[in-house]
Amino acid sequence: MPEFVTVATVEDFPPGTGRTVEVQGVWIALFNVDGSFYAVDNTCPHAGGPLGEGHLEGHVIECPWHGWRFNVQTGERPENPNITIACCPVRIEGNQVQVALPENFT
């Protein structure tokens, strides 16, 4: 079972926002989409851009470096679903946002 780590409070992330957080030494992009939280690998597979600094529109984050887009719910790239980023489990405990790294996360 993955270990959940508190990374923020719900109040730290108004709906429609995101940023980078650290989970067990790994940088993860965390987003609040209409009150639901999603966490994905912070590194864009195209050129290593920081997804947590990208523009969030609905469930899609756009990398700030070259515009590659990914669905934060599924990790899929809308333009090519064969290209994905890793998604991490998120849970809310009270007002604490907690993220866990999947077992095979690299």
DOMAR-29320 format. One record per residue (C-alpha): x, y, z; residue number from 1. Coordinates in nm, 4 decimals. Example, Ala and Ser with C-alpha at 12.3 -4.5 7.8 and 13.67 -1.06 7.14 Angstrom:
<recs>
       px       py       pz num
   1.2300  -0.4500   0.7800   1
   1.3670  -0.1060   0.7140   2
</recs>
This chain:
<recs>
       px       py       pz num
   0.0000   0.0000   0.0000   1
   0.1427   0.3410  -0.0922   2
   0.2375   0.5826   0.1851   3
   0.0410   0.9079   0.1771   4
   0.2305   1.2280   0.2587   5
   0.0683   1.5594   0.3550   6
   0.1809   1.8197   0.1004   7
  -0.0609   2.1109   0.1511   8
  -0.3947   2.2200   0.2877   9
  -0.7086   2.2445   0.0781  10
  -0.7015   2.6222   0.1323  11
  -0.3555   2.6413  -0.0305  12
  -0.5090   2.5411  -0.3665  13
  -0.8105   2.7410  -0.4817  14
  -1.0089   2.5705  -0.7612  15
  -0.8374   2.6056  -1.0993  16
  -0.4862   2.6267  -0.9560  17
  -0.1840   2.4022  -0.9338  18
   0.1798   2.3977  -0.8326  19
   0.4711   2.1708  -0.7646  20
   0.5002   1.9819  -0.4358  21
   0.7573   1.7352  -0.3039  22
   0.6591   1.3793  -0.2147  23
   0.9358   1.1631  -0.0687  24
   1.2032   1.3507  -0.2642  25
   1.0086   1.3498  -0.5945  26
   0.8554   1.6618  -0.7533  27
   0.4852   1.6184  -0.8296  28
   0.2423   1.8610  -0.9964  29
  -0.0732   1.8979  -0.7851  30
  -0.3960   2.0558  -0.9149  31
  -0.7402   2.1497  -0.7839  32
  -1.0047   2.1100  -1.0544  33
  -1.3421   2.2287  -0.9243  34
  -1.2674   2.0952  -0.5757  35
  -1.1179   1.7616  -0.6863  36
  -0.7425   1.7167  -0.6462  37
  -0.5135   1.5437  -0.8964  38
  -0.1409   1.4751  -0.8871  39
   0.0841   1.3886  -1.1811  40
   0.4529   1.3617  -1.2579  41
   0.5881   1.7176  -1.2715  42
   0.8218   1.6419  -1.5635  43
   0.6873   1.6775  -1.9171  44
   0.8114   1.3848  -2.1292  45
   0.8738   1.6129  -2.4284  46
   1.1621   1.8205  -2.2925  47
   1.1418   1.8000  -1.9125  48
   0.9310   2.1118  -1.8583  49
   0.7723   2.1724  -1.5150  50
   0.4040   2.0825  -1.5514  51
   0.3227   2.2323  -1.2108  52
   0.4040   2.5746  -1.3574  53
   0.1791   2.5237  -1.6599  54
  -0.1611   2.6663  -1.7494  55
  -0.4568   2.4602  -1.6231  56
  -0.7772   2.4677  -1.8236  57
  -1.0439   2.2292  -1.6987  58
  -0.8722   1.8927  -1.6523  59
  -0.5888   1.9723  -1.8940  60
  -0.2478   2.1106  -1.7980  61
  -0.0329   2.2734  -2.0662  62
   0.3445   2.2571  -2.0250  63
   0.4889   2.6102  -2.0010  64
   0.7894   2.5244  -2.2191  65
   0.6448   2.3870  -2.5445  66
   0.2695   2.3572  -2.4971  67
   0.2333   1.9802  -2.4618  68
  -0.0980   1.9094  -2.2895  69
  -0.2004   1.6322  -2.0497  70
  -0.5239   1.5338  -1.8771  71
  -0.4557   1.5453  -1.5023  72
  -0.7214   1.2764  -1.4372  73
  -0.5794   1.0157  -1.6739  74
  -0.2263   1.1313  -1.7562  75
  -0.3059   1.1023  -2.1298  76
  -0.2035   1.3561  -2.3898  77
  -0.5263   1.4595  -2.5713  78
  -0.3424   1.4893  -2.9019  79
  -0.1885   1.1414  -2.8668  80
  -0.3239   0.9133  -2.5892  81
  -0.0245   0.6811  -2.6369  82
   0.1898   0.9449  -2.4635  83
   0.1164   0.9606  -2.0920  84
   0.2481   1.0914  -1.7640  85
   0.2225   0.9083  -1.4336  86
  -0.0689   0.9883  -1.2023  87
  -0.0453   0.9658  -0.8228  88
  -0.3182   0.8840  -0.5715  89
  -0.4531   1.1849  -0.3797  90
  -0.6738   1.1915  -0.0732  91
  -0.8124   1.4608   0.1532  92
  -0.7949   1.4025   0.5288  93
  -0.9726   1.6871   0.7080  94
  -0.8219   1.9873   0.5319  95
  -0.4926   1.8127   0.4511  96
  -0.4077   1.7215   0.0912  97
  -0.2124   1.3958   0.0839  98
  -0.0316   1.2380  -0.2111  99
   0.1273   0.8941  -0.2482 100
   0.3774   0.7737  -0.5030 101
   0.2670   0.4646  -0.6976 102
   0.4867   0.1590  -0.6425 103
   0.6279   0.1732  -0.9951 104
   0.6797   0.5505  -1.0004 105
   1.0178   0.6521  -1.1385 106
</recs>
